[in-house]
Amino acid sequence: MRFGAALALAIAFGVLGYGFILSAKRRRALTRAMLTSLEILRGEIATRLTPLPDCACMLAENGPGECRGFYESLYASLNALGDVEFSKLWSACLSTIDLPDTAAAALRDLGLSLGRYSADEQRAAIDRCIESLKRCSDEAGAAERSAARLRFGLALCTGALLAVILY
């Protein structure tokens, strides 16, 4: 009985550690999806001169799956565009998704430029954000590979140690 409880405790902590690993992978996948969506957005704004509401609608329907929810909420919130400036709407929608801090900061900075300046200046702001997101994704990938075993091992060891102490 005690051995089963101790084993269950160690496994529960192992599952918790695995959850941390999956969470980091989801954040990295979301960062890459936002990167892809920004490349699409750059093409729409710089080449086709598509208005932002149409871009948000298009990305909500056809954008990368991981970030469609962001663009859906952005498109839905654009009804308040006359009362609230676009950067506030962008930041509010951005706060609903789980991104690394550096990626979220780069995207917040981008929101300050979108819809405010000429198409070329918006393209330059999107390019800066894309570069920042690429760096963030590369750093997260390197950190994820090195920390995955450590997180899982620490969680298992914590569970085993707690099992030994309690039983």
N, C-alpha and C positions, 0 to 999 in steps of 0.2 A: 504494500500500500504506500509506504513512504517513498520507496524507490519510484513508483509510478508518478507520485506527486512531484518529486524532484525532477524527473524526466520531463513531465508536462511543463514545469516552470522553465526549464532550460530551453525547451522547444518554443514556448511562448516568447521568450526573449529573442530567440533566433528569428522568429517570424517578425518581430518588431524591427530587428536589424535589417531584414530583407525588405520591409516596408520603407525604411529610410533609403535603401538603394533604389527601389522602384520610384520613389518620389524624386530623387535626383535625376533619374533617367527621364521621367516625365517633364521636368523643368528643362532639361536639355533638348528634348524633342519639341517642346513648345517654343523654345528659343529658335531652333532651326525652322520651324513652321512660320514664325513671325518674320524670319529672315526671307523666306520664300515669298511671303505675302508682301513684304516691302519691295522686293524686286518687281513684283507684278504692279504694285502701286506706283513705283517709279516710272515704269513704262506707260501706265495709264495717264499719269500727270504730265510727264515730260513730252511724250510723243503724241498722244491722242488728245491731250488737254481736257481730260474727263473731269467733271466736277467731283468734289469729295463725296457728296451724298451718293452719287452713282458708283463711285469706287467702293464705298462701304457696302452698298447693296450687292455689287458684283462679288466682292470678297466674302460676304456672308453666305452667298449661294455657291460659289465655285472656288473659294480659297482653300488653302490647306486645312484639313479636318481639325487639327488641334487648335487652331485659332479662329475658327468660324464663329464661335460663341462671342468672342471679343468684337468681331465686326458686326454680328447681329445686334449686340447691345449698343454699339456705336451708332448703327443705322437707326435703331429704335429711339435713341436719345437725341437724334438730330432734329426732332420736332421742337426742341427747346433752344434751337440755335440762335434765335433772335434775342432771347432773354439771357442766355449763358454763352460765353465765348467758347469756341471750338476746343481750345486747349484744356479747359476745365472738363468738358465732356469726354475728351480723349483720356485724360488722367483718371476720371471716375471709372471709365470702362477698363482701363489698364489695371486699376486696383483690384479688379475681380479675378484676375488670372494670376497664377503662381509662377512668376519669373524670378531668376536670380536678380539680386539688387542692382548690379551693374547694367544688366539688360533693361530692367524697368526704368532706370535713370536715363539711359540713352533714348528709350522710347518716349519718356516724358519730355525730354528736350526736343525731340522731333515734333511732338504735339504742339509745341510753341511756334513752330514754323509753318506747319501745314495750314493751308487756306489763307495765309496772311501775306505771302510774298509771291513773286512771279514764279512761273513754272520752273525756270532755271534755278532759282534760289531754293525752291522746294526740292528739286532733284538733288542739289548739292547737300541739303540737310538730310535727305533720305540716304544718300551715299555715305555720309558720315555715320549715320545710325547703323547702316548695314555693316560697315567696317567694325564698329564697336560690338555689334552682335556676333560677328564672326570671331572676334577675339574672345568674347565671353563664352561662346560655344566651344572654341578650342581649349580654353582654360578649364572649362567645366568637364570636357572629355578627359583631359589629362588627370584632373583631380578625381574624377569618377573612377577611372581605372585603378588609380593607386589607393583610393580610400574604400573601395567596395569590400575587399576582403577584410580590411581593418574594422569597418563598421559591423560587418556580419560576425567577425570573430569576437569583437568586444561585447556585442550583445549576447552571444552564446556564453562567453565567459562570465558575464554579469549574472546571467540566469543560473549557471552552474554554481557560482559562488554563493548566490542567494539561496539556492537549494541546499547547499552544504551547511550554511549558517542556520537556516530554518529547520532543517531535518537532521 
